[in-house]
């Protein structure tokens, strides 16, 4: 059973080896790892941090947090309006 007191803000953590450290192009898309889907940023960040620390010796390996909730509902903005 899930905790419905907090809104679900779906996040995805993925990673793989990049072709260039200045960009976000993966070397081989078939090797991109899906770490998992998470209901909030805090749990996604914890997963991202753990995977990033495991691959610290490979400078071209990068992991990313994708804010899926923003893609699913673009009107949902987590930043306050100016």
Buried (B, 14 or more C-beta within 10 A) or exposed (E): EEEEEEEEBBBBBBBBBBEEEEEEEBEEEEEEBEBBBBBBBEBBBEBBEEBBEEBEEEEEBBBBBBBBBBEEEEEEEEEEEE
